[in-house]
Amino acid sequence: MLNEYLGQLNNFMYTYILIFLLIGAGVYFTIRTRFVQVRRIGDVLRILKEKSGNSEGTKQVSSFQALMISTASRVGTGNIAGIAAAIATGGPGAVFWMWLMAVIGGASAFIESTLAQIYKVKDGDAFRGGPAYYIQRGMGKRWLGCVFSVLIIACFAYGFNGLQTYNISTAISYYIPDYSNSIWPMIIGIVMAVLTAAVIFGGVHRIGFISSVIVPVMAGGYILIGLIMFFTHLDAVPGVFQQIFSQAFDAQAIMGGFAGSAIVTGIKKGLFSNEAGMGSAPNAAATADVSHPAKQGLIQTLSVFLDTLVICSTTAMILMVSGVPVSKDITYVQDAVSSTFGAAGNIFITVAIFFFAFSSLIGNYYYTESNLRFIKDDKRILFIFRLTCLAAIFLGAQASFDTVWNLADILMGFMAIVNIFAILVLGDIALKALKDYDNQRKAGKNPVFYASHIGMKPEDLDFWHDDDHVPGGK
């Protein structure tokens, strides 16, 4: 009964509230930024090559590492199993709506990540920040920042991280007879908890380093598999695109079955996958040491595109060109890859799920730590919190999570509502930062930001008031 109630609330939120908020905010910021996610995409590679803003900082998180932390959280099992479920539920047309959400969501990602940079705080020799921080400092509403922090902690630490290990366990069960009644789920839970502990107890620097290694390697291997299947099934490709575009506005959506339509399914899975506007990625964006907040805002638009336009599209192509029967779970992807690569394909998907899930575990954890410290920065509380996070990971490998999945979806929806409200209120500050960035680029400069340039005072922010963030500065 509880799961049925949560499912109804879940469908109502995404069908009648979030669909309009996400599209509305994305379109609004796309217009206000003059399509910054497209017109400034050329700046991204140049920014990624830059060293951290403080030439003396030996442990600063680079722009690339911050990108990988956010991408690690975004690129998870949802990019594989989630796309299978989206196509099975909403049809091929759902892929179109995921693409559209990525493009317009890139503008929302720019705004929220730029705000996270502007309002970030010093944390020893590193930084932290995110929606809770810009809600408190920018809007003067600490209580609302705490509400957001509680939502993201419950959603990511105890919801999504348990689900990630559940998906790992499910993928491995393919190889072990009577898996659920064996000792293997407990072993998988212990292994994932130990591996995660080894990373999270090392702090954000270790999380950034591990993410910058795992994400490019696994994403590259997965894309390679997709390209091989694409070019070995070229005769099926035109039909795939025809299905995607012809079914994007399906009869179910037009005739009234909106909740399960391609539109809602695509938007919902797109949000879960790329997280644009949801308020999670800004927690990673705030950690980067850059010379201008807009730089990291641009980097986060790339993360959205990598997640949806590249990784999710790879899964969609793998599934649709294979021609195997549609199913809602990970077996759909396993069967699709096996149709070309045989048993080796199954093994690769299992390995990919493991690494994608593990990268999500550590990326998700960092988001929650930053928000716990916003509520109460206490080492003893943090230690206990880490243990509870590891317990959720351990238990996730051993249980079915239908109810938790629905609850996590609902929490994610509430997170998005709070964050979208905040970025709409504070958006003009990010837009002023973008204008400052654009003006310096037009003048041929490497943009450097000072809060006074956009009319902000020292008491408004903890950073951006002197030359500490400039290479060779003070």
C-alpha positions in Angstrom: 0.0 0.0 0.0 2.8 2.4 0.9 4.6 1.6 -2.4 1.4 2.2 -4.3 0.9 5.6 -2.6 4.5 6.6 -3.3 4.1 5.6 -6.9 1.0 7.8 -7.3 2.7 10.8 -5.7 5.7 10.1 -7.9 3.7 10.2 -11.1 1.7 13.3 -10.0 4.9 15.3 -9.2 6.6 14.5 -12.5 3.6 14.7 -14.7 2.0 17.9 -13.4 4.7 19.8 -11.6 8.3 19.0 -12.6 7.7 18.6 -16.3 6.6 22.3 -16.4 9.2 23.6 -13.9 12.2 21.9 -15.6 11.2 22.8 -19.2 10.2 26.3 -18.1 13.4 27.0 -16.2 15.5 25.5 -19.0 13.9 27.6 -21.7 14.0 30.7 -19.5 17.7 30.4 -18.8 18.5 29.4 -22.4 16.9 32.6 -23.6 18.4 34.8 -20.8 21.9 33.4 -21.3 21.5 33.6 -25.1 22.1 29.8 -25.5 25.3 29.9 -23.4 25.4 26.0 -23.4 25.9 26.1 -27.2 27.6 29.4 -28.0 30.3 29.0 -25.4 30.9 25.3 -25.8 34.2 26.1 -27.6 35.5 27.6 -24.4 35.2 24.3 -22.5 38.3 22.5 -23.8 40.4 25.6 -23.1 39.1 25.8 -19.6 39.7 22.1 -18.9 43.4 22.6 -19.7 43.8 25.3 -17.2 45.5 24.7 -13.9 43.7 25.6 -10.6 43.3 29.3 -10.0 45.7 29.3 -7.0 49.2 28.5 -8.2 50.3 27.8 -4.7 47.5 25.4 -3.8 48.9 21.8 -3.9 45.6 20.1 -3.1 43.1 22.2 -5.0 40.5 20.4 -7.0 41.0 21.2 -10.7 38.1 22.1 -13.1 38.5 18.7 -14.7 38.4 16.8 -11.4 35.2 18.7 -10.4 33.8 17.8 -13.8 34.6 14.2 -13.2 33.1 14.2 -9.7 29.8 15.5 -11.1 30.0 13.2 -14.1 30.7 10.3 -11.8 27.5 10.9 -10.0 25.5 11.5 -13.2 27.0 8.5 -15.1 25.6 5.5 -13.2 23.5 2.5 -13.7 20.7 4.8 -14.8 22.6 5.3 -18.0 22.3 1.6 -18.7 19.3 0.1 -16.9 17.4 3.4 -16.8 17.5 3.8 -20.6 16.2 0.3 -21.0 13.3 1.1 -18.7 12.6 4.4 -20.5 12.4 2.7 -23.9 10.3 -0.2 -22.6 7.9 2.2 -20.8 7.7 5.2 -23.0 8.9 3.8 -26.3 11.7 5.0 -28.6 10.2 8.5 -28.5 11.4 8.9 -24.9 15.0 9.2 -26.2 14.0 12.4 -28.1 12.8 14.0 -24.9 15.9 13.0 -23.1 17.9 14.8 -25.8 15.8 17.9 -25.5 16.1 18.0 -21.7 19.8 17.8 -22.0 20.0 20.7 -24.5 17.7 23.1 -22.6 18.8 21.7 -19.2 22.4 22.8 -20.0 21.4 26.4 -19.3 20.0 25.5 -15.9 23.1 23.5 -15.1 25.2 26.6 -16.1 23.2 28.9 -13.7 23.2 26.6 -10.7 26.9 25.7 -11.0 27.9 29.3 -11.5 26.0 30.3 -8.4 27.7 27.4 -6.5 31.1 28.9 -7.5 30.1 32.5 -6.5 28.8 31.4 -3.1 31.4 28.7 -2.3 33.3 28.7 1.0 36.9 28.0 2.0 37.3 24.6 3.6 41.0 24.4 4.6 42.9 24.2 1.4 39.8 23.2 -0.6 36.3 24.5 -1.2 32.7 23.4 -0.7 29.3 24.8 -1.7 26.1 24.0 -3.5 22.4 25.0 -3.4 22.2 25.0 0.5 25.1 27.5 0.5 23.6 29.9 -2.1 20.2 29.6 -0.6 21.6 30.7 2.8 23.9 33.5 1.6 22.0 34.6 -1.5 18.4 34.4 -0.2 19.1 34.7 3.6 17.1 31.5 4.2 19.2 29.0 6.2 16.2 27.0 7.1 15.5 26.3 3.4 19.1 25.5 2.8 18.8 22.9 5.6 15.7 21.5 4.0 17.5 21.0 0.7 20.5 19.4 2.6 18.2 16.9 4.3 16.5 16.0 1.0 19.8 15.4 -0.9 21.2 13.4 2.0 18.2 11.1 2.2 18.0 10.8 -1.6 21.6 10.2 -2.4 23.2 8.6 0.7 20.4 6.2 1.6 18.3 6.0 -1.6 20.4 6.1 -4.8 23.5 4.6 -3.3 21.5 1.6 -2.0 20.0 1.3 -5.5 23.4 1.4 -7.2 24.7 -1.6 -5.2 21.4 -3.3 -5.8 22.0 -3.0 -9.6 25.5 -4.4 -9.2 24.2 -7.3 -7.3 21.4 -7.9 -9.9 24.0 -7.9 -12.7 26.2 -10.4 -10.9 23.2 -12.7 -10.1 23.2 -13.6 -13.8 26.2 -15.8 -13.3 25.4 -17.5 -10.0 22.5 -20.0 -9.6 20.1 -19.4 -6.7 22.0 -16.1 -6.1 19.4 -14.5 -3.7 19.6 -17.5 -1.3 23.4 -17.6 -1.3 26.1 -15.8 0.6 27.1 -13.8 -2.5 24.8 -10.7 -1.9 26.4 -10.2 1.5 29.9 -10.6 -0.1 29.1 -8.0 -2.8 27.7 -5.7 -0.1 30.9 -6.0 1.9 33.2 -5.5 -1.1 31.4 -2.4 -2.3 31.3 -0.9 1.2 35.0 -1.5 1.8 36.0 0.0 -1.6 33.8 3.0 -1.0 35.2 3.5 2.5 38.8 3.5 1.1 37.8 6.5 -1.1 35.5 8.6 1.1 37.8 8.5 4.1 40.4 10.1 1.9 38.4 13.3 1.3 37.4 15.2 -1.8 40.9 15.1 -3.2 40.9 11.3 -3.4 37.3 11.3 -4.7 38.3 13.7 -7.4 41.4 11.6 -8.4 39.5 8.3 -8.5 36.7 9.8 -10.5 39.1 11.4 -13.0 40.5 7.9 -13.6 37.4 5.7 -13.6 34.9 7.9 -15.5 37.0 8.5 -18.7 38.2 4.9 -19.0 34.8 3.3 -18.5 32.9 5.8 -20.5 35.4 5.5 -23.3 35.1 1.7 -23.3 31.3 1.8 -23.3 31.2 4.3 -26.1 33.5 2.1 -28.1 31.2 -0.8 -27.7 28.3 1.4 -28.9 30.2 2.6 -31.9 31.1 -1.0 -33.0 27.4 -1.9 -32.7 26.4 1.2 -34.6 28.7 0.6 -37.5 28.0 -3.1 -37.7 24.2 -2.5 -37.8 24.2 0.5 -40.2 21.2 -0.8 -42.1 19.1 -0.5 -38.9 20.2 3.0 -38.0 17.8 5.0 -40.3 14.9 3.0 -38.8 16.1 3.7 -35.3 16.0 7.5 -35.8 12.7 7.2 -37.6 11.2 5.5 -34.6 12.7 8.0 -32.1 11.3 11.1 -33.9 8.0 9.6 -35.1 7.1 8.3 -31.6 8.3 11.4 -29.7 4.7 12.7 -29.7 3.0 9.4 -29.3 -0.7 8.8 -29.3 -0.7 7.9 -25.6 0.4 11.4 -24.7 -2.0 13.1 -27.1 -5.0 10.9 -26.2 -4.6 11.3 -22.4 -2.3 8.6 -21.0 0.2 11.3 -20.3 1.9 9.8 -17.2 3.3 6.8 -19.0 4.0 8.6 -22.3 7.3 9.1 -24.1 7.2 12.8 -23.0 7.0 12.2 -19.3 9.2 9.1 -19.4 11.9 10.9 -21.3 11.9 13.9 -19.1 11.8 11.9 -15.9 14.7 9.6 -17.0 16.5 12.6 -18.4 16.3 14.4 -15.1 17.5 11.3 -13.2 20.3 10.8 -15.6 21.8 14.3 -16.2 20.4 16.0 -13.0 20.3 19.4 -14.7 18.4 21.8 -12.4 18.1 19.3 -9.6 20.8 20.8 -7.4 23.2 17.9 -7.1 26.0 18.8 -9.5 26.6 22.3 -8.0 28.0 20.6 -4.9 30.8 19.3 -7.1 31.1 22.5 -9.2 31.8 24.5 -6.0 34.9 22.4 -5.3 36.8 23.6 -8.4 39.5 26.3 -8.1 39.0 28.5 -11.1 39.6 32.2 -11.9 35.9 32.9 -12.8 32.7 31.3 -11.7 31.3 31.1 -15.2 34.1 28.8 -16.2 32.8 26.0 -14.0 29.3 26.8 -15.1 30.4 26.1 -18.7 32.2 22.9 -17.6 29.0 21.6 -16.0 27.0 22.1 -19.3 29.6 19.7 -20.8 28.8 17.1 -18.0 25.1 17.2 -18.9 25.9 16.7 -22.6 28.3 13.9 -21.9 25.8 12.1 -19.7 22.7 12.3 -22.0 23.8 13.1 -25.5 26.7 10.7 -25.4 26.4 7.9 -22.7 22.5 7.6 -22.8 22.5 7.9 -26.6 25.0 5.1 -26.7 22.8 2.8 -24.6 19.7 3.8 -26.8 21.6 2.9 -30.0 22.9 -0.4 -28.5 19.4 -1.4 -27.6 17.6 -0.3 -30.7 20.0 -1.5 -33.4 20.3 -4.9 -31.9 16.6 -5.8 -32.5 16.4 -8.0 -29.4 13.0 -8.2 -27.5 12.3 -5.2 -25.2 12.4 -5.7 -21.4 12.5 -3.2 -18.5 15.6 -4.4 -16.7 19.3 -4.8 -17.3 18.8 -8.0 -19.2 17.6 -5.9 -22.1 21.1 -4.4 -22.4 22.8 -7.7 -21.7 20.9 -9.4 -24.5 21.5 -6.5 -26.9 25.3 -6.5 -26.4 25.5 -10.3 -26.4 23.7 -10.3 -29.8 26.9 -8.8 -31.3 29.7 -9.8 -28.9 28.4 -13.1 -27.4 29.2 -14.1 -23.8 32.0 -11.4 -23.7 29.3 -8.8 -24.2 27.5 -9.9 -21.0 30.8 -9.8 -19.1 31.5 -6.3 -20.3 28.1 -5.0 -19.3 28.5 -6.5 -15.8 32.0 -4.8 -15.5 30.5 -1.5 -16.9 27.7 -1.6 -14.4 30.2 -2.2 -11.5 32.4 0.8 -12.4 29.6 3.1 -13.3 27.8 2.3 -10.0 31.0 2.6 -8.0 31.8 6.0 -9.5 28.2 7.1 -8.7 28.7 5.8 -5.1 31.6 8.1 -4.4 30.2 11.1 -6.4 26.9 10.8 -4.6 28.6 10.5 -1.2 30.6 13.7 -1.7 27.3 15.6 -2.4 25.9 14.4 0.9 29.0 15.1 2.9 29.1 18.7 1.8 25.4 19.1 2.8 25.9 17.4 6.2 28.7 19.8 6.9 26.4 22.7 6.0 23.9 21.6 8.7 26.6 20.8 11.3 30.3 20.7 10.6 31.4 18.2 13.3 34.0 15.5 12.8 32.3 13.0 15.1 29.0 13.4 13.4 30.7 13.1 10.0 32.4 9.8 11.1 29.1 8.3 12.2 27.4 9.5 9.0 30.0 7.8 6.9 29.3 4.6 8.7 25.6 4.9 8.0 26.3 5.5 4.3 28.5 2.4 4.2 25.6 0.4 5.9 23.2 1.6 3.2 25.6 0.4 0.5 26.0 -2.9 2.2 22.3 -3.5 2.6 21.6 -2.3 -0.9 23.2 -5.4 -2.4 20.8 -7.7 -0.5 17.3 -6.3 -0.9 14.7 -5.3 -3.4 14.2 -1.6 -3.5 10.9 -0.8 -5.2 9.7 1.3 -2.3 13.1 3.0 -1.9 13.3 3.7 -5.6 9.9 5.5 -5.5 10.9 7.4 -2.4 14.2 8.5 -3.9 12.4 9.7 -7.0 10.1 11.8 -4.9 13.0 13.2 -2.8 14.8 14.1 -6.1 11.6 15.8 -7.3 11.4 17.9 -4.1 15.1 18.7 -4.4 14.5 20.0 -7.9 11.5 22.1 -6.8 13.6 23.8 -4.1 16.6 24.3 -6.3 14.7 25.7 -9.3 12.9 28.2 -7.0 16.4 29.3 -5.7 18.0 29.7 -9.1 15.1 31.6 -10.4 15.4 34.0 -7.5 19.2 34.3 -7.7 19.6 33.8 -11.5 20.3 37.5 -12.2 23.6 37.2 -10.2 24.8 34.3 -12.4 23.7 36.3 -15.5 25.8 39.3 -14.3 28.7 36.9 -13.8 28.2 35.6 -17.4 28.1 39.1 -18.8 31.3 39.9 -17.0 32.9 36.7 -18.5 31.6 37.6 -22.0 33.0 41.1 -21.8 36.5 39.9 -20.7 36.5 37.3 -23.5 35.6 39.9 -26.0 38.5 42.0 -24.8 40.8 39.0 -25.4 41.4 38.4 -21.7 41.5 35.2 -19.7 38.5 36.1 -17.5 39.2 36.8 -13.8 36.3 37.5 -11.4 36.0 40.0 -8.6 32.7 40.2 -6.7 32.9 44.1 -6.9 32.6 43.8 -10.7 28.9 42.8 -10.4 28.1 45.0 -7.4 28.6 42.4 -4.7 30.2 43.4 -1.3 32.7 41.5 0.9 30.0 40.7 3.4 28.0 39.0 0.6 30.6 36.3 -0.1 33.5 34.4 1.5 35.6 34.5 -1.6 36.3 36.5 -4.8 37.5 39.7 -3.1 41.2 39.6 -3.6 43.9 38.1 -5.8 44.1 34.8 -4.0 42.3 33.1 -6.9 44.6 34.4 -9.6 47.7 32.5 -10.6 50.7 34.4 -9.2 48.4 36.4 -7.0 48.8 37.7 -3.5 
